[in-house]
Amino acid sequence: MIQVREAIIVEGKYDKIKLSNFIDGLIITTDGFGIFKNKEKQALIRRLADTRGILILTDSDGAGFVIRNFLKGSVSQNRIKHAYIPDIFGKEKRKDKPSKEGKLGVEGISEKILCDAIARSGAECSLSDQRVKTEKEINKADLFACGLTGTANASENRNRLKKILELPENLTANSLLAILNCMMTKEELMQICRENFN
């Protein structure tokens, strides 16, 4: 696995699934052009850029560059790194026909080419056999202790926390956990919970 410090921004869920096979890090999807109207996700990406930096990895077609340029214009330039995949023509296995431009997207590119693109981006990467969790990391037990999972009010509490932190409302508990670990310490989460959930 490759550990990447920056939050990786990709277009769709299949890109995220592909990267999750060999990347240990936070991967956020733009849902294609959905990012243009999703103010919550835009705010999340800006926040991640401020706290840890972002790495944009979109397809090499025209649509990918439109999304990349939109993100470039909404985040401080010194907080962005770019990974570019080469123009490789073909068709993704799950699709009936090639894309409009006939180029493979992130999901269709080999792991080696993707790793090379990420390495060339200047992202903070390290190799590891498996992810080492630290005691200071927020875990599922912490979410339970805060009343964010496993209780009658858990869903309501998670929604309140997302509003407090200005996070997208449709985050799952697992996605919330990954994002919280990017944004704050365990102690900071506990403080927010003590102040807002009894």
C-alpha positions in Angstrom: 0.0 0.0 0.0 1.0 3.6 -0.6 0.2 6.1 2.1 -0.6 9.5 0.7 -0.9 12.5 3.1 -2.9 14.7 0.8 -6.6 14.1 0.2 -6.9 12.6 -3.3 -9.7 14.1 -5.4 -11.1 11.9 -8.2 -14.2 12.1 -10.4 -16.3 9.1 -9.6 -16.8 6.1 -7.4 -15.1 3.6 -9.8 -11.9 5.8 -9.7 -12.1 5.7 -5.9 -12.5 1.9 -5.9 -9.5 1.5 -8.2 -7.3 3.7 -6.0 -8.5 2.1 -2.8 -6.8 -1.2 -3.9 -3.4 0.3 -3.4 -3.7 3.7 -1.8 -4.0 4.2 2.0 -5.4 7.7 2.3 -8.5 9.8 2.0 -10.1 9.7 -1.4 -13.0 12.1 -2.2 -15.1 12.0 -5.4 -16.4 15.0 -7.2 -19.4 13.0 -8.6 -18.3 14.3 -12.0 -19.8 17.7 -12.8 -21.9 17.4 -9.6 -19.1 19.3 -7.8 -20.2 22.5 -9.6 -23.5 22.7 -7.6 -22.5 20.8 -4.4 -21.4 23.7 -2.1 -21.0 21.4 0.8 -18.5 19.2 -1.0 -16.7 22.3 -2.3 -16.4 23.5 1.3 -15.1 20.1 2.4 -12.4 20.1 -0.3 -11.3 23.6 0.6 -11.1 22.6 4.2 -9.1 19.5 3.4 -6.8 21.6 1.2 -6.2 23.9 4.2 -5.5 21.1 6.7 -3.5 18.6 4.6 -3.4 19.6 1.0 -5.2 18.0 -1.9 -4.0 15.9 -4.9 -6.2 16.2 -8.0 -6.3 13.1 -10.1 -8.9 13.4 -12.9 -9.3 11.8 -16.2 -7.2 13.1 -19.1 -10.3 14.0 -21.2 -11.9 17.4 -21.6 -14.4 16.8 -18.8 -11.5 15.8 -16.4 -9.7 19.1 -17.2 -12.9 21.2 -16.7 -13.3 19.6 -13.2 -9.6 20.1 -12.5 -9.7 23.7 -13.5 -12.8 24.4 -11.4 -11.1 22.9 -8.3 -7.9 24.9 -9.1 -9.9 28.1 -9.0 -11.5 27.4 -5.7 -8.5 26.3 -3.6 -5.2 28.1 -2.7 -2.6 27.1 -5.3 0.0 26.3 -2.7 -2.3 23.6 -1.3 -2.9 21.7 -4.5 -0.8 19.0 -6.2 -1.7 17.6 -9.6 -1.3 14.0 -10.9 -1.8 13.6 -14.6 -2.5 10.3 -16.3 -1.3 9.9 -19.9 -3.6 9.7 -22.9 -4.2 6.0 -23.3 -6.9 5.0 -25.8 -9.3 2.1 -25.0 -12.4 1.1 -23.1 -13.0 0.4 -19.4 -14.1 -3.2 -18.8 -17.4 -2.3 -17.2 -18.4 -0.1 -20.2 -20.1 -1.2 -23.4 -18.2 1.4 -25.5 -15.3 3.8 -25.2 -15.7 7.3 -23.8 -16.5 10.2 -26.2 -12.8 10.9 -26.7 -11.9 7.2 -26.6 -9.4 7.7 -23.7 -9.2 5.5 -20.6 -10.1 7.2 -17.3 -8.5 6.7 -13.9 -10.4 3.5 -13.4 -9.0 2.0 -16.6 -5.4 2.9 -16.0 -2.9 0.4 -14.6 -1.8 0.6 -11.0 1.8 1.2 -12.1 0.9 4.1 -14.3 -1.2 5.6 -11.5 1.6 5.1 -8.9 4.0 6.9 -11.3 1.6 9.8 -11.8 1.1 10.2 -8.0 4.9 10.0 -7.4 5.6 12.7 -10.0 3.0 15.0 -8.5 5.1 15.7 -5.4 2.5 14.3 -3.0 3.8 13.1 0.3 3.9 9.3 -0.1 5.4 6.4 1.7 5.3 2.7 1.2 3.9 0.4 3.9 2.7 -3.2 4.1 -0.2 -2.1 6.2 -1.5 1.0 7.8 -0.3 1.5 11.4 -3.0 3.1 13.5 -2.0 5.2 16.4 -3.7 5.6 19.8 -4.3 9.3 19.0 -6.3 8.5 15.9 -10.1 8.7 16.1 -11.6 5.3 15.9 -15.1 3.7 15.9 -15.0 3.3 19.7 -14.6 7.1 19.9 -17.5 7.7 17.7 -19.6 5.4 19.9 -18.3 7.2 23.1 -19.4 10.5 21.5 -22.9 9.1 20.7 -22.2 9.3 17.0 -22.8 5.5 16.4 -24.6 2.8 18.1 -27.1 4.9 20.0 -30.7 6.0 19.4 -29.6 9.5 18.7 -26.5 8.6 16.7 -27.9 9.7 13.3 -29.2 13.0 14.7 -25.8 13.6 16.5 -23.8 12.9 13.3 -26.0 15.3 11.4 -25.4 18.0 14.1 -21.7 17.3 14.0 -21.6 17.6 10.2 -23.4 21.0 10.4 -21.0 22.2 13.1 -18.0 21.2 11.0 -19.7 22.3 7.7 -19.4 18.8 6.2 -21.6 17.3 3.5 -24.8 15.8 5.0 -24.6 12.6 3.0 -21.4 11.3 4.5 -21.6 7.8 5.9 -20.2 7.0 9.4 -17.1 5.4 7.9 -16.5 8.4 5.6 -17.0 10.8 8.5 -14.4 8.8 10.5 -11.9 9.1 7.7 -12.5 12.9 7.3 -12.4 13.6 11.1 -9.0 11.9 11.2 -7.8 14.4 8.5 -9.3 17.4 10.2 -8.7 17.1 13.9 -7.3 15.2 16.8 -9.2 12.8 19.1 -9.0 15.4 21.9 -10.6 18.1 19.6 -13.4 15.7 18.6 -14.1 14.8 22.3 -14.2 18.5 23.2 -16.8 19.3 20.4 -18.9 16.3 21.6 -18.8 17.4 25.3 -19.9 20.9 24.3 -22.7 19.8 21.9 -23.9 16.3 22.9 -25.0 15.3 26.4 
